[in-house]
Amino acid sequence: MTLVHAAGHLMNAQLDPQAGEILRRGVERLGIEVVTGARTTEILGKHTVTGIKLADGRHIPCDVVVVAAGIRANVEVAEASGLEVERGVVVDDQMRCLDEPDIYAVGECVQHRGQTYGLVAPLWDQARVLADHITGRNPQAAYHGSRVATKLKVAGVDVAAMGLKEPEREDDETLVFSERKKGVYKSVIIRDGRLVGATLIGDVRKVAFLMQAFDRGLPLPEERLELMFDLGAPPAEVSAAELADDAQVCNCNGVSKGMITACVADGVKTVTGVVDQTRAGKGCGTCKGLVAQIVEWAAGGAIEEDPAASWYVPGVPIPKPELMRVIRERGLKSVSAVFATLAPGGEEDARSKMGLASLLKMMWDDEYVDERDARFINDRVHANIQRDGTFSVVPQMKGGVTTPAQLRRIADVADKYGVPMVKLTGGQRIDLLGVPKEKLPEIWADLDMPSGYAYGKSFRTVKTCVGSEFCRFGVGDSTALGIAIEERYQGVEGPGKMKLAVTGCPRNCAEAYVKDLGVVAIDGGKWEIYVGGAAGAHVRKGDLLATVDSADEVITLTGRFLQYYRENANWLERTYAFVPRVGIERIRRIVVDDSDGIAADLDAAMARAVAAYRDPWRERAAPVTPGQFRPSLPLIEQPRVPAAGSPQREA
Amino acid sequence: MAGMTTGHRLGPLDDIPVGEGRAYAVGDLKIAVFRLRDGGVRAVSAVCPHAGGPLADGLIDRRLVVCPLHQHTFDLSTGCSTTGQPPLTVYPVRVDADDQLVLEI
């Protein structure tokens, strides 16, 4: 890669030649060739780019040309409208266009006191003045121009620059520190005792301090060296405290120190909380360190770790292992009991219900007190809600293997109910889409097939490829094993969905490497088990858990691993996050080698879950709750039987 | 509270399981009525302003309802959204002496 720059040194608008040279070395360290004083005159090549030609005749070969063209003010509309335009639309200190008191302009299209701005911070300043005018909050507000400071990373090198880059007058004071080997350069320019320019490369720790001095024209320390180095004084904490309230900390989003401290005073004691509310640090992110320092300082050092990170659900402030212990100790068997006993103020929290329901069902099996109102709608009606309030119906098709009779039944049901869309799923079964809620029990009755559990945080499917039953490459009976696994673990709920696959040889046609648990038949009658894979928004190849000799061992280890996952993963944590978090070695030790002696307990717990399985579609016989399948949209007014009391009542 | 409102009987309170919501049509209005675990009842417009989701199917607690489609949340007493959406209309609803739900509009 070659960086071609027209001027004599890089960032010539902000940096002096010495600083530009230091930056150049930093860039070259990345393996990028830098050519300066090079004006490009031609791009060469007929059908594709072959290179560029420079004014001095040099020829640089290349395959791709990326042009950084900068910006020019967009003044077409203004010009056509007869407004005064030079390099930009000319405005006064109140952001009004010249001779047009009813027209305002702000932004990169604007020229103010001869200056145009291409950075965001001055535009915030202009917008503030404009807002004060048009809201009438401060008709005296005036914009005097912005003192431009840049703070950014260029090819991994920290660069900060503000004001003058070089001394202009005889009596301008300058200090320059240059350590070429380390790629560090610092210079300050002082005029009449005020900072009028500063440049930092490689080490930008003093930038907050310098920007404040630059912006506010503060008096400077007698010992000028203190502008560049912390001489014996404590560094970072001091600057967070010293910063004035109106000092701008985040340039991208215009957030001042005062706004951050106000947020903390309001009760937000985590860095992520402050960032969410003020948006400081959500632009380029270079100020995040300083934001964190200010939050810590404003919170008196009592910064909180983001609680959501360790709690199992947001409404109960307890991490999962501790939560399970307390639930067991106190015999809390319903979601409402957990809220009443463990939530702050005993308050229910709608967003915590699903996770708690899943946890309690897993812990108590048949003893779980199933409060239906704690179930998400999908789990109340055993179908997947669609965008229009209808539902999708996916009957079980174990291992992706079906029969003509099943297909005929599905086809008949689709016809009878006028199902708008019949589609094959990634899990190798058939989906009937667009089913109104009130039709669900009838459809289940007509299908007479068990639920495919395509809608819950639970065991989903076992994809298979044909395997040794028919495939000429198959070295294991993947379909039989896949069906056996799905038969055993159907419907087991968990902190996240569990998608499995069994493939008949390492060609992996069933994509077993990217499943929560994937089984691969290998030569010699053996099976490899992989865990923690994913192929959705996140893609991850699973880690090898074990290689075993029989299908029975696969089934046992599958159950044991899934149980370990159910007990230890956080709510909505898929295995692709859980496995690397715990570590495959540790998981292998516990699940395969039984290093913690809990294998028998895990097996027993899973066996209880298996025994507690009930096909939820049998609820078609009688609804569990009143109006369980009553439509929520669209609604038709029911004819009202005239009641004993008339509809006209006094308030 | 006297004056222009009319009481509409929606049906028995027990038509709504505790902690859940059910949807009713009243004239042109589509209304979701929720039965809170503390015995209270709330009524709001049934259609989520975000993308038309069925609010009666949402999870609730004493304060909020969560739309099942995209998890937008609304205060059941004020109708205000806590996730930046336009507010719901809130309707006065009560349970009468015969355990019937009565909506005042």
Contacts between the chains, C-beta under 8 A, distances in Angstrom:
chain1	res1	chain2	res2	distance
A	336	B	37	6.5
A	347	B	61	7.1
A	347	B	62	6.7
A	348	B	37	6.5
A	348	B	61	3.9
A	348	B	62	5.9
A	349	B	61	5.5
A	350	B	58	7.8
A	350	B	59	4.6
A	350	B	60	5.5
A	350	B	61	4.2
A	350	B	64	5.3
A	350	B	65	7.2
A	350	B	66	4.9
A	350	B	73	7.4
A	351	B	59	7.7
A	351	B	66	6.5
A	351	B	71	7.9
A	351	B	73	8.0
A	353	B	59	5.4
A	353	B	61	7.8
A	354	B	59	7.2
A	371	B	19	6.7
A	372	B	17	6.1
A	372	B	19	7.6
A	372	B	20	6.9
A	373	B	17	6.3
A	373	B	18	6.3
A	373	B	19	2.6
A	373	B	20	4.8
A	373	B	37	7.4
A	373	B	59	7.7
A	373	B	60	7.6
A	374	B	19	7.3
A	374	B	59	7.8
A	376	B	59	6.4
A	376	B	68	6.8
A	377	B	57	4.1
A	377	B	58	7.4
A	377	B	59	7.9
A	377	B	68	4.6
A	378	B	68	7.9
A	380	B	20	8.0
A	380	B	57	7.8
A	385	B	54	7.9
A	385	B	57	6.9
A	385	B	68	5.6
A	385	B	69	7.0
A	387	B	51	6.8
A	387	B	53	7.9
A	387	B	69	6.5
A	388	B	52	7.4
A	389	B	52	7.8
A	389	B	53	7.1
A	389	B	54	4.5
A	389	B	57	7.6
A	625	B	17	4.2
A	625	B	20	7.1
A	626	B	14	6.4
A	626	B	15	5.4
A	626	B	16	7.2
A	626	B	17	5.9
A	627	B	15	5.8
A	627	B	16	7.4
A	627	B	17	7.8
A	627	B	22	5.4
A	630	B	22	6.1
A	630	B	23	7.4
A	631	B	23	7.0
A	632	B	21	7.9
A	632	B	22	7.6
A	632	B	23	4.3
A	632	B	32	7.3
A	632	B	46	6.8
A	632	B	54	3.6
A	632	B	55	7.6
A	632	B	56	4.0
A	632	B	57	4.9
A	633	B	23	6.8
A	633	B	30	7.1
A	633	B	46	6.7
A	633	B	47	6.7
A	633	B	52	7.5
A	633	B	54	4.3
A	633	B	56	7.9
A	634	B	30	7.5
A	635	B	23	5.5
A	635	B	24	7.0
A	635	B	25	3.9
A	635	B	30	5.1
A	635	B	46	7.1
A	636	B	25	6.1
A	637	B	25	4.0
A	637	B	26	7.0
A	637	B	27	7.0
A	638	B	25	7.3
A	640	B	9	7.6
A	643	B	9	5.9
A	645	B	9	6.9
A	645	B	96	7.9
A	645	B	98	7.8
A	647	B	6	6.8
A	647	B	7	6.7
A	647	B	8	5.7
A	647	B	9	6.3
A	648	B	6	6.1
A	648	B	7	7.2
A	649	B	6	7.3
A	649	B	7	3.3
A	649	B	102	6.8
A	650	B	2	6.3
A	650	B	7	7.7
A	651	B	1	4.1
A	651	B	2	4.9
A	651	B	3	6.6
A	651	B	5	5.2
A	651	B	7	7.3
A	651	B	104	6.1
